[in-house]
Amino acid sequence: MLRLYDSLLSGNCWKARILLSQLNLEYERITLDLVRGDTQQPGFETISRFARVPVLVLEDGHPIVESGAILMHLAEGTRFLPVDLYERTEVLSWLFFEQADLQKAIAFPRVYNLRGQASQMKDEIAYRQKDGYGALQKLENWLGNRSWLVGNSYTIADTSVFAYVSLAAEGGYRMDRYPEILRWLDNVRSTEGWVPLIEKETTS
Ligand SMILES: N[C@@H](CCC(=O)N[C@@H](CS)C(=O)NCC(=O)O)C(=O)O
């Protein structure tokens, strides 16, 4: 069975869980505690060479690190990754843009807020947000009247960019500035098999 090493609040790990759910794939979930330092434990680097989550371990034992690589691997041959070379390349463009321009710009302020370090880290937060607002405006402009980032259907470009952008308010970002982004976030939330960051326990 597939095995996913993740952590509870990580947007990068959430991307993998959304796609695994949308593909209806069963997997074993091992949730690490980052604050306790689980990724730094001896031996974990044999699973994750970068000592980070997410890691997807395939049925043959090969580990895949980096959320974008996990999405690419899982989406191959499915409707979530186009066959057309130009559209596949466009998907990659969004995966790279997300990592370079959006992910840290949102994740760092969010982590400082969640850990109650906002006032201590206010200069760092302002620096990150300056970059983040620039990237969000580019995303807003692109979305214009589009429903999806690439072509006419939902792809892993949307999954990838969705995760942190949907968490940006937790990083102190004023998301009411971006009506097109808010509309597109709802589109992604409406896709079949989408799962929230934290799945509530069901009571029956
Ligand atoms: N570029 C990586 C980033 C992964 C990453 O930053 N993971 C964080 C959690 S979101 C982590 O594991 N940090 C290690 C730690 O805090 O100990 C990806 O997209 O998978």
The ligand as a Gaussian input file, in Angstrom:
#p B3LYP/6-31G(d) Opt

LIG

0 1
 N        9.309000      22.110000      -1.184000
 C        8.824000      21.154000      -0.239000
 C        8.615000      21.826000       1.091000
 C        8.337000      20.831000       2.187000
 C        8.328000      21.498000       3.532000
 O        8.733000      22.655000       3.702000
 N        7.894000      20.741000       4.522000
 C        7.829000      21.252000       5.876000
 C        6.397000      21.185000       6.374000
 S        5.335000      22.160000       5.329000
 C        8.696000      20.374000       6.756000
 O        8.640000      19.174000       6.674000
 N        9.553000      20.987000       7.579000
 C       10.415000      20.220000       8.417000
 C       10.366000      20.631000       9.823000
 O        9.731000      21.646000      10.098000
 O       10.948000      19.917000      10.624000
 C        7.533000      20.502000      -0.744000
 O        6.835000      21.142000      -1.548000
 O        7.229000      19.354000      -0.383000

